[in-house]
Amino acid sequence: MREFREKTEAVSPVIGVILMVAITVILASVIAVFVFGLAGNLEASMHKDVIFKTGTDNTGKLITIQAFAGKDLGRISYITATNGSSYWLPKGITKNTDAGWLHVGWINTTNIPRNDKTVVFTATFSDGTEQVVAQT
């Protein structure tokens, strides 16, 4: 009769060595990214904390935009909307507007009709950065 030999090792030594080399390479590359400055400036975030909601007016024909939440709402200088060729600023707002006019609950009906075109709303902040804040 043949006797079966039991292996008590869960992983072969070759697999263990390959895993250790892989972990070492990954760790060395992460350290190199930070030491040699390849990661750039990771502290400055360009993303602003704002939430907008789009909808339609009472007739269902025009697009509306509403400031829903966000700590950076007060830093928005102006908002533009584009749908391919149209360019829109909120009524009474110019590009030279100081920040602070926008607040939670602000709602504005655009002159852009609701159709199958995508409308992109872009906010320009007081520091000059721009961010897409809503899209239909």
N, C-alpha and C positions, 0 to 999 in steps of 0.2 A: 504494500500500500504506500501511496505517496503522502507525504505530509506537506501541508501548506505552511509556508513561512509567513508570519505576520510582520508587516512593517509598522514600526511605532512612530516613524517620522511623518508629520502632516504635509510638509513641503520639502521638496528636494533642495539640496544645497545650491544647485545651479539657479533655480528660480529665486531663491533668497538673495543671491548675489546680484542678479539682474534687477530685482526690486530695489535693493539698496543703492545701486548705481543710478537708477532712474530718480530716486528721491534726492540723491546728492546733486544731480544735474539740475533738477528743477529748483532746488534751494539755491544753488550757485547762480542760476540765471535771474532769479528774483532779487537776490542781493546785488548783482551786477547792474540791474536796471536802476536801482536807487543810488548806488555808489557813483555810477558814471553819468547820472542825470538824464537818462534816456526817458524817464517817465514824465519829464517836464514839471510844471508847477501843478501839483495835485491839490493844493489847498484852495485855490481860487475856483469857485464853482460859477459857471456862467448861467446856470439854470436859476430862474427866479420862481418864487413860490406864489403863483397866482392860478386861480381856477375860474374859467369862464364857461358859460352855457349858452348855446344858440337855440333859437326857436323861430316861431313865426308870429306876426302880429295878429290882431283880432280877425282880420279878413283872411288870414292864411296865405297872403300873397307876398308879403315882404319879410325879409330875414331880420330877426332881432338878436342882440347880444346882451348878456347880463353878467355883471361881475358877481361871482358866486362866493369866493373866499380867497384868502391868501394874505400873507404878511407884507408882500411887496406891492400890493395894489396902489398904495400911495406914491410909489416911485415911478409909476407909468406917466410918461409925458403925453403920449397920444397913441391912438390905435388906428391902424389902417386895415382895410379889407380889399382883397383883390379876387376877381373871378375871371381871370384871363386878361381882360382889357379894362375893366372898371377899377377905379381907385376911389376910396371913400375914407373920410375922416368923420368922427362924430359931429353932429350939428353944433356949431358954435365953438368948435375946437380947432386950433391951428397948430402947425408944427412947432411954434415957439411957446406953446403952453407950458407953464411950470408944472412940476409934479405936484400931486396932492388933490387934484380935482376928482379923482376916482375913488369910490367907496363901495363897500359890500352892498349889494342891492341895486346898484346903478344899472339901468336898462336903457337901451337905445334902439330905436327902430331904424334900420338902414333904408337906403333908397334902392337896395338891390333886390330884385324880384326872386322869389323862390322858384327855382327851376332845376334842371338836371346838372348844371355846372357846379363845380366845387368852389366854395368861397373860403379863403384862408384869411384869418384875422391875425395880424402881427402887432405886438405891442412894442413900442420904443420906450426904454426906461431913461431916467434922468442921467445915468452914467453913459448913455449912448448905445448900450447893447440892445439888440432886438431879439424877440422870441415869439414863435408861433404860439398863440394862446387858445385858439379855437379853430375849428374847421367844420364845414357842413358836408 
